[in-house]
Amino acid sequence: MTVEQFPAPSDVAGMYDGIGQIYGSAWGPNKHYGYWENDADDSSIEVATDRLTDLMISGVAAQAGQRVLDIGCGIGHPALRLVRACDVDVLGISVSHVQVARAKELAAAAGLADRATFQFTDAMDMPFPDGSFDAAWAFESMWHMPDRGQVLSETARVLRPGGRLAIADVIERGPVSPEGRVVLDHICENYAVRSLGTVDEYRTALAANGFVDVEIRDISDNVSRTLAVMADAVETVHDKLADLVGEEQATSLIDFMRLSAVTPESGYLFLTAVRA
Ligand SMILES: C[S@@+](CC[C@H](N)C(=O)[O-])C[C@H]1O[C@@H](n2cnc3c(N)ncnc32)[C@H](O)[C@@H]1O
């Protein structure tokens, strides 16, 4: 890795082990957005975030006994749900040692330590043999990657031919107004993100890396409530956040969450593809 690469694994870990832990204390074990069916859906954070996991589970469509790679595993909550739903073995990777340790603890507590394993690994350079997984998902981790094309290339390499890939990711939707640009820049500057992807970028990068049968859904409308709900949740731990980043920055982070919730340029996609 060159010194210019941003975000470095330590930048991502610093974010998740810092403000991420405080957000998590208010949000729960799923470190991703929630999915609401429509405006009338009053599902809790727990139900809505598990529902997005279930969408990803349907996306990888793994069969019993298969081996699935979880790229950017958080503390392993989605991986454990995948193991239970599909009777598969999952290897989760993260660039946070804290997350990997917690994921191992949770897997052991669930009696699934032999089915769900976790290790510190940078998705930009994976130490796995060619074709060693039947399926993979990158569940809201791609926005942190210094080079999404490089991660897709690595993923294609470690997937067997015919292996399925599912991705959920925060993206940028154009055209971007000046006000939207302020929000998108805030996301990049505060959440260890070099730049947000777009639907067009994904289509090009997937094709360039040998993925076929690409299906992309813009699910921004279903997940956009996340930011407003998260702002309310994080407000309850405002003091802890202010202790870490200062009062002004804590208020700014929460204010921008509310702004992101109503910024159409702050989007989200769900995609599936098959390694040719
Ligand atoms: C938004 S969290 C999602 C966690 C988990 N997938 C979930 O849904 O609960 C993003 C995850 O991506 C991981 N990540 C970011 N950059 C990574 C990289 N270069 N290699 C591996 N994991 C990475 C982070 O450590 C974190 O676990």
The ligand as a Gaussian input file, in Angstrom:
#p B3LYP/6-31G(d) Opt

LIG

0 1
 C      -20.749000       0.256000       7.657000
 S      -19.732000      -1.011000       8.331000
 C      -20.694000      -2.438000       7.894000
 C      -20.407000      -3.612000       8.787000
 C      -21.261000      -4.860000       8.528000
 N      -21.201000      -5.262000       7.140000
 C      -22.686000      -4.647000       8.938000
 O      -23.508000      -4.488000       8.036000
 O      -22.970000      -4.658000      10.151000
 C      -18.347000      -1.108000       7.195000
 C      -17.364000      -2.229000       7.450000
 O      -16.411000      -2.260000       6.382000
 C      -15.139000      -2.547000       6.927000
 N      -14.092000      -2.113000       5.998000
 C      -13.862000      -0.854000       5.552000
 N      -12.782000      -0.837000       4.759000
 C      -12.320000      -2.118000       4.679000
 C      -11.242000      -2.746000       4.009000
 N      -10.382000      -2.069000       3.249000
 N      -11.098000      -4.086000       4.155000
 C      -11.938000      -4.806000       4.929000
 N      -12.977000      -4.247000       5.596000
 C      -13.160000      -2.923000       5.481000
 C      -15.150000      -1.800000       8.240000
 O      -14.110000      -2.244000       9.078000
 C      -16.563000      -2.136000       8.726000
 O      -16.536000      -3.392000       9.355000

